[in-house]
Amino acid sequence: MHPGSKKPVRDYGSAHYVSLSTIVSTTYPSTIKEISCAICQSNIDISKRGETNVVQCSQCHEATPVGPAPKGKKYARCQCKCLLVCCETAIKIACPRTNCKRVTHLISSSSHKTMPMPSVLFTCAYCCNPFRSEPPTDPAGCFVQCPHFQCKNMTLIGGSRLATKWAIFYTFLSVIFIALAIGVMWSAYYVDQSSRGGLYAGYIGLFLVAMIFLVRSIFYWTIQVSERQGSA
């Protein structure tokens, strides 16, 4: 509830608990000139934001933080997408929007601080836009999806060895099933005409499975690696 408000905020029933991913604590370095809206993923120009730590999206008109909350405060987002600023120790806040007024119960501040937050900046190999992600724990790399609305491509961070491993695996499976399909087709010439229908069906099924594995292997062979730019 805002200071000075005389009308008490109503709780419309069940408690709404905010997950860790809903607590906003992202800080962007000064070198970043454009970010994605936290709601609709549209690009927002922050090169001329001045001293403000919150910018508004021109598409969905929701606020996205680009800097830390004021001292002793923290950001949280209501289920209606409204960005809220509340006391750092608050465990329950109310949405100020007249069409919402939802009372939201937050997780404790201490448990939020212990959670590792994404702190590494990458450049998407497909759309060339920056995005943040946790650093991969596997030295072979890991798969992530680009968060930008116009892209949404699956990409690799931390190296290409993981993709190579899966590409070889699916290529091997496709070769096995193609060989089985050829074997079934070849055996059809040595059986009675009445029995060939089942063999033809088996050949088609094996060939389709082989094609699915082949397409999957091509995906892993051609996936792009997004390069790490630095840590915040």
Secondary structure as GFF3:
##gff-version 3
##sequence-region A 1 232
A	DSSP	beta_strand	16	17	.	.	.	ID=ss1
A	DSSP	three_ten_helix	20	22	.	.	.	ID=ss2
A	DSSP	beta_strand	23	24	.	.	.	ID=ss3
A	DSSP	beta_strand	34	36	.	.	.	ID=ss4
A	DSSP	beta_strand	43	45	.	.	.	ID=ss5
A	DSSP	beta_strand	54	56	.	.	.	ID=ss6
A	DSSP	beta_strand	63	65	.	.	.	ID=ss7
A	DSSP	beta_strand	73	77	.	.	.	ID=ss8
A	DSSP	beta_strand	83	87	.	.	.	ID=ss9
A	DSSP	beta_strand	92	94	.	.	.	ID=ss10
A	DSSP	beta_strand	103	105	.	.	.	ID=ss11
A	DSSP	alpha_helix	109	114	.	.	.	ID=ss12
A	DSSP	beta_strand	120	123	.	.	.	ID=ss13
A	DSSP	beta_strand	130	133	.	.	.	ID=ss14
A	DSSP	beta_strand	142	145	.	.	.	ID=ss15
A	DSSP	beta_strand	154	157	.	.	.	ID=ss16
A	DSSP	alpha_helix	161	187	.	.	.	ID=ss17
A	DSSP	three_ten_helix	188	190	.	.	.	ID=ss18
A	DSSP	three_ten_helix	193	195	.	.	.	ID=ss19
A	DSSP	alpha_helix	196	222	.	.	.	ID=ss20
A	DSSP	beta_strand	227	231	.	.	.	ID=ss21
###
